[in-house]
Amino acid sequence: MAGDRRFAAAGLTTMVALAMPALATAGGPVPLAVVAPAKTMGSMQASSQPMSMAAATHTVTPTMSTEQGQAAFAALQEIVRILEADPHTDWSKVNLDALREHLIDMSRVTLDAHAIVHRIPGGTRITVTGSGRTLAAIQRLLPQEAMHLNGMHGWQIAATRQPHGVVLTVTTSDPHEVAEIRGLGFAGILASGDFHPMHHLEIARGEPMM
């Protein structure tokens, strides 16, 4: 008898499943879905819920730090990798310490130098002063910057050494460029151009500046 009831229940479930598409097509009432035993549904929910929660909350835990910790160190590390990857690197000429000194100069001029900006016809004049290592950095770095930037965007740039620093003059004959020169100020003019990466590589390789 028990076997007959199980067979009849299975037959009824199959008949309902087969009849549902036809009833839906004919517009008739669709019977309620046959509910699986509570134990089976519970096991399905228990098996699917943890997986979805794990997928939603899964994060990748970093295993190695990627921050270099200091900008000059990161710049030096990048140059080292370039030199090591280049089979034509002449290690007898390489001078990473010279590049380090240059990066120190850049830091001193950018952060420690005192800059007074005056507007002049066609642009700006910037008096940059400092003392000690900062003064030496100003007098080394700014003439190089002027040489590299001169002519960019039609600018005329000159650096004149003074006892306590450098006078940087930036002018243009293009009225549209005057506003940009004045808006950039000392820091913006220093950061203009894209010659720095190549210049740093030249220093590290012991090559003359292009």
RODO-2510 file (C-alpha; in nm, 4 decimals, decimal comma):
residues 210
     n   res          X          Y          Z
     1     m     0,0000     0,0000     0,0000
     2     a     0,2761     0,2423     0,0937
     3     g     0,4445     0,1683    -0,2369
     4     d     0,1224     0,2387    -0,4221
     5     r     0,0818     0,5764    -0,2468
     6     r     0,4369     0,6800    -0,3345
     7     f     0,3794     0,5770    -0,6955
     8     a     0,0499     0,7699    -0,7085
     9     a     0,2139     1,0844    -0,5605
    10     a     0,4948     1,0675    -0,8130
    11     g     0,2423     1,0248    -1,0939
    12     l     0,0414     1,3241    -0,9749
    13     t     0,3531     1,5435    -0,9622
    14     t     0,4437     1,4440    -1,3179
    15     m     0,0934     1,5140    -1,4438
    16     v     0,0883     1,8625    -1,2858
    17     a     0,4290     1,9463    -1,4320
    18     l     0,3131     1,8378    -1,7788
    19     a    -0,0181     2,0233    -1,7520
    20     m     0,1247     2,3612    -1,6365
    21     p     0,2621     2,4773    -1,9760
    22     a    -0,0661     2,3852    -2,1501
    23     l    -0,2802     2,5639    -1,8927
    24     a    -0,0609     2,8721    -1,9065
    25     t    -0,0902     2,8788    -2,2869
    26     a    -0,4667     2,8367    -2,2786
    27     g    -0,5055     3,1134    -2,0248
    28     g    -0,6402     2,8759    -1,7631
    29     p    -0,5497     2,8758    -1,3978
    30     v    -0,2053     2,7506    -1,3225
    31     p    -0,1876     2,5134    -1,0268
    32     l     0,0410     2,5879    -0,7417
    33     a     0,3831     2,4332    -0,7781
    34     v     0,4322     2,1120    -0,5965
    35     v     0,6326     2,1938    -0,2869
    36     a     0,9291     1,9712    -0,2226
    37     p     0,9640     1,8189     0,1190
    38     a     1,0796     2,0693     0,3808
    39     k     1,3954     1,8733     0,4432
    40     t     1,4951     1,8941     0,0745
    41     m     1,4221     2,2692     0,0483
    42     g     1,6051     2,3369     0,3669
    43     s     1,9113     2,1552     0,2424
    44     m     1,8974     2,3487    -0,0875
    45     q     1,8766     2,6837     0,0920
    46     a     2,1472     2,5851     0,3336
    47     s     2,3762     2,4866     0,0483
    48     s     2,3131     2,7947    -0,1696
    49     q     2,2998     3,0737     0,0881
    50     p     2,6540     3,0408     0,2254
    51     m     2,7925     3,0339    -0,1287
    52     s     2,6178     3,3575    -0,2288
    53     m     2,7201     3,5316     0,0943
    54     a     3,0792     3,4163     0,0492
    55     a     3,0811     3,5447    -0,3097
    56     a     2,9421     3,8811    -0,2015
    57     t     3,1891     3,9297     0,0809
    58     h     3,4974     3,7739    -0,0801
    59     t     3,7975     4,0092    -0,0806
    60     v     4,1555     3,9599    -0,1887
    61     t     4,3987     4,0014     0,0974
    62     p     4,7232     4,1668    -0,0198
    63     t     5,0355     3,9657     0,0505
    64     m     5,2956     4,2267    -0,0476
    65     s     5,3247     4,6037    -0,0025
    66     t     5,3408     4,8005    -0,3281
    67     e     5,4030     5,1492    -0,1876
    68     q     5,7652     5,2651    -0,2174
    69     g     5,7340     5,4926     0,0851
    70     q     5,9197     5,7922    -0,0578
    71     a     5,9019     5,9634    -0,3955
    72     a     6,2779     5,9959    -0,4528
    73     f     6,3323     5,6317    -0,3589
    74     a     6,0578     5,5267    -0,6035
    75     a     6,2167     5,7363    -0,8809
    76     l     6,5566     5,5763    -0,8163
    77     q     6,4048     5,2279    -0,8100
    78     e     6,2339     5,2889    -1,1444
    79     i     6,5626     5,3981    -1,3017
    80     v     6,7431     5,0932    -1,1612
    81     r     6,4857     4,8646    -1,3220
    82     i     6,5257     5,0407    -1,6576
    83     l     6,9038     5,0110    -1,6437
    84     e     6,8927     4,6445    -1,5445
    85     a     6,6484     4,5639    -1,8250
    86     d     6,8635     4,7367    -2,0894
    87     p     7,1352     4,5015    -2,2201
    88     h     7,3265     4,8043    -2,3536
    89     t     7,3662     4,9725    -2,0144
    90     d     7,7288     5,0740    -1,9598
    91     w     7,7641     5,0113    -1,5873
    92     s     8,1094     5,1723    -1,5870
    93     k     7,9365     5,5084    -1,6465
    94     v     7,6221     5,4617    -1,4347
    95     n     7,5977     5,7063    -1,1433
    96     l     7,2860     5,6666    -0,9315
    97     d     7,4383     5,8830    -0,6581
    98     a     7,4440     6,1769    -0,9009
    99     l     7,0743     6,1231    -0,9651
   100     r     7,0104     6,1141    -0,5899
   101     e     7,1850     6,4510    -0,5531
   102     h     6,9701     6,5903    -0,8332
   103     l     6,6534     6,4658    -0,6636
   104     i     6,7652     6,6331    -0,3412
   105     d     6,8086     6,9568    -0,5367
   106     m     6,4580     6,9205    -0,6767
   107     s     6,3163     6,8688    -0,3289
   108     r     6,5025     7,1694    -0,1874
   109     v     6,3963     7,4021    -0,4686
   110     t     6,0349     7,2823    -0,4675
   111     l     5,9788     7,2861    -0,0915
   112     d     6,2404     7,5097     0,0738
   113     a     6,3157     7,7915    -0,1711
   114     h     6,1555     8,1300    -0,1178
   115     a     5,9956     8,2658    -0,4376
   116     i     5,8692     8,6205    -0,4914
   117     v     5,6651     8,6578    -0,8104
   118     h     5,6231     8,9895    -0,9926
   119     r     5,4114     9,0493    -1,2998
   120     i     5,5936     9,2129    -1,5856
   121     p     5,4827     9,2910    -1,9403
   122     g     5,4335     8,9636    -2,1242
   123     g     5,4747     8,7348    -1,8261
   124     t     5,6392     8,7142    -1,4873
   125     r     5,9675     8,7559    -1,3042
   126     i     6,0412     8,5287    -1,0095
   127     t     6,3139     8,5967    -0,7548
   128     v     6,4106     8,2663    -0,5938
   129     t     6,6317     8,2756    -0,2858
   130     g     6,7564     8,0437    -0,0148
   131     s     7,0545     7,9578     0,2005
   132     g     7,2943     7,6679     0,2492
   133     r     7,2103     7,3568     0,0508
   134     t     6,8897     7,5192    -0,0773
   135     l     7,0849     7,8110    -0,2283
   136     a     7,3232     7,5717    -0,4006
   137     a     7,0283     7,3717    -0,5332
   138     i     6,8603     7,6857    -0,6682
   139     q     7,1722     7,7919    -0,8532
   140     r     7,2275     7,4465    -0,9990
   141     l     6,8721     7,3538    -1,0885
   142     l     6,7028     7,6676    -1,2196
   143     p     6,9504     7,7391    -1,5037
   144     q     6,8943     7,3774    -1,6185
   145     e     6,5173     7,4234    -1,5987
   146     a     6,5367     7,7450    -1,8003
   147     m     6,7478     7,5745    -2,0668
   148     h     6,5018     7,2864    -2,1032
   149     l     6,1861     7,4985    -2,0953
   150     n     6,3010     7,7853    -2,3140
   151     g     6,0949     7,7919    -2,6340
   152     m     5,8171     7,5678    -2,5006
   153     h     5,4755     7,7179    -2,5924
   154     g     5,6677     8,0097    -2,7366
   155     w     5,7973     8,1101    -2,3915
   156     q     6,1231     8,2969    -2,3473
   157     i     6,2851     8,1817    -2,0232
   158     a     6,6069     8,3085    -1,8684
   159     a     6,7729     8,2351    -1,5349
   160     t     7,0149     8,4910    -1,3936
   161     r     7,2294     8,3930    -1,0959
   162     q     7,2330     8,6306    -0,8002
   163     p     7,4364     8,6150    -0,4761
   164     h     7,1407     8,4735    -0,2838
   165     g     6,9605     8,2846    -0,5583
   166     v     6,8335     8,3124    -0,9141
   167     v     6,6023     8,5505    -1,0978
   168     l     6,3794     8,3541    -1,3339
   169     t     6,2133     8,5519    -1,6138
   170     v     5,9343     8,3930    -1,8175
   171     t     5,7706     8,5947    -2,0962
   172     t     5,5876     8,5436    -2,4240
   173     s     5,4719     8,7461    -2,7213
   174     d     5,1460     8,5489    -2,7321
   175     p     4,8786     8,7283    -2,5231
   176     h     4,6948     8,3992    -2,4674
   177     e     5,0017     8,2450    -2,3027
   178     v     5,0573     8,5337    -2,0598
   179     a     4,7647     8,4310    -1,8401
   180     e     4,8920     8,0727    -1,8251
   181     i     5,2433     8,1790    -1,7260
   182     r     5,1061     8,3956    -1,4471
   183     g     4,8610     8,1295    -1,3372
   184     l     5,1291     7,8612    -1,3180
   185     g     5,3520     8,0680    -1,0932
   186     f     5,6863     7,9367    -0,9719
   187     a     5,5783     7,5812    -0,8846
   188     g     5,3767     7,5347    -1,2029
   189     i     5,6580     7,6537    -1,4282
   190     l     5,8979     7,4125    -1,2563
   191     a     5,6544     7,1279    -1,3223
   192     s     5,5972     7,2187    -1,6890
   193     g     5,7317     7,0080    -1,9720
   194     d     5,7981     6,6348    -1,9887
   195     f     6,1765     6,6318    -2,0004
   196     h     6,2325     6,5249    -1,6388
   197     p     6,2120     6,1453    -1,6843
   198     m     6,4602     6,1464    -1,9735
   199     h     6,6821     6,3948    -1,7915
   200     h     6,6935     6,1671    -1,4869
   201     l     6,7849     5,8686    -1,7027
   202     e     7,0662     6,0694    -1,8639
   203     i     7,2062     6,1603    -1,5214
   204     a     7,1880     5,7991    -1,4032
   205     r     7,3626     5,6734    -1,7196
   206     g     7,6356     5,9338    -1,6871
   207     e     7,5418     6,0826    -2,0221
   208     p     7,5530     6,4523    -2,1202
   209     m     7,2177     6,6292    -2,1073
   210     m     7,0299     6,6332    -2,4371
***
